[in-house]
Amino acid sequence: MKLTKKSHACVRLEKDGRTLVIDPGGFSEQDAAVGADAILVTHEHPDHFDEGRLRAALETNPAAEIWTLKSVADQITAAFPGRVHTVGHGDTFTAAGFDVQVHGELHAVIHPDIPRITNVGYLIDGGRVFHPGDALTVPGRPVETLMLPVQAPWNKISEVIDYVREVKPQRAYDIHDALLTDLARPIYDRQIGALGGTDHQRLTPGASADV
């Protein structure tokens, strides 16, 4: 499986000539989802869900479909009839040849005064990749590659480190990093790498790795 990091929380997975894209949001490239056979969206926040990027992908590939939670599906089903599938915690499905399990229910707490929205994570091909969206969800299954939300209004680095320790992936790649300045990146790299207990790596947008 080839994993390509796109900007912020978006990743592309390629296997057997087919492509799965997760969270092509407003901080990602305009064409982040173009060429996808299937798209997964973790929640409704605009840095993860952008209808324009979804429309570009579905217009380019008339066979492309979307899997997402109800709060997003309700917003786009009318625009893409028959191509949007609603999923929730515990569901399993196959998208573009990838086996997907859904884990989690709620977005992480930003502040007690801000109501929590729904959020799901996606475990791909039995644990080869896990993308948690905006939550520190532990899937309860072995994970080879964890897509790690390193910087957000709802987390701090101690929580990120403890999350890596709890999931115990073979490796962790940074996501949710658009707001992280170049000045801060070495600090995050050093502390997560030293304390997380796993192989912590960072891909620049457009870079790929075999997972």
Sequence and secondary structure as in RCSB ss.txt:
>XXXX:A:sequence
MKLTKKSHACVRLEKDGRTLVIDPGGFSEQDAAVGADAILVTHEHPDHFDEGRLRAALETNPAAEIWTLKSVADQ
ITAAFPGRVHTVGHGDTFTAAGFDVQVHGELHAVIHPDIPRITNVGYLIDGGRVFHPGDALTVPGRPVETLMLPV
QAPWNKISEVIDYVREVKPQRAYDIHDALLTDLARPIYDRQIGALGGTDHQRLTPGASADV
>XXXX:A:secstr
 EEEE STT EEEEETTEEEEE   TTS TTTTTT SEEEE  SSTTT  HHHHHHHHHH TT EEEE HHHHHH
HTTTSTT EEE  TT EEEETTEEEEEE  B   S TTS   B  EEEETTTTEEE  SS    SS  SEEEEE 
  TT  HHHHHHHHHHH  SEEEEES TT  TTTHHHHHHHHHHHSSSEEE   TT EEE 
